[in-house]
Amino acid sequence: MDIKDRVAIVTGGGGGIGSAVARKWMAEGARAVVVADRNGDAARAVGAEIGCLGVELDVTDEPAVVALVERVERDIGPIDIFFSNAGAGAGGGVEASNAAWQGQWELHVMAHVYAARAVLPSMTARGEGYLVHTASAAGLLAAVGSAPYSVTKAACIKLAETIAIEHGDAGIGVSVLCPQGVNTAMAPRQLGDGGTDGIVEPAYVAEVVTAAIREGRFLILPHPEVQTYVERKAADPDRWLKGMRRLRARSRDLLAG
């Protein structure tokens, strides 16, 4: 799908990847990019910068997501692309609190469900539309010390696969974004142990996302090394797990030192 003349919603659009994508799509000639973020001031600032609507939105509030979709369809036009990008990190393992696990589930899984429920009926009726989920390389592999994050990002990917299988023949495109380190507010906290193949800039991710949508490519990997790791994991899971345990030990040594 080309971006030109399209109407899009970008969640988590107040900064980082979301704001970079919003800027990129307007530069590509989008008709409108609605910038949504839990931080309403940030969303409105980005919206004002690119000449579009910026709104406060809690993506885990389904009625609020539905209301935004209805507002955009009424005031701007049919939604062509929904970039479900909002996310946050959470550390710990199985000992992490129930609140942490549930919060990650609501943000990284149910928010994508709510978005799809809201836009798919109109998209399928028109025979055209595109959904993009921001997951993480952690969902394909694992993030050491962040079980709630890794598990829910894996579920995000599986949800995207399911939507692609169930709605692809109806003209719905689906992509899932799985970066490693990106230079956003999350990066210093999540990637300080060096467990990444470099930290890329949000503007670069926006370029990669836009190209993937244009090509209709499901898996978006700003760090191409991730493809190799996924293949190695599939070929020999036991060896991969041993390697991850070594990474965990090295990370703990770095943090202790």
Secondary structure, 3 states (H helix, E strand, C coil): CCCCCCEEEEECCCCHHHHHHHHHHHHCCCCEEEEEECCHHHHHHHHHHHCCCEEECCCCCHHHHHHHHHHHHHHCCCCCEEEECCCCCCCECCCCCHHHHHHHHHHHHHHHHHHHHHHHHHHHHHCCEEEEEECCHHHHCCCCCEHHHHHHHHHHHHHHHHHHHHHHHHCEEEEEECCCCECCCCHHHHCCCCCCCCCECHHHHHHHHHHHHHHCCCEECCCCHHHHHHHHHHHCHHHHHHHHHHHHHHHHHHHHC
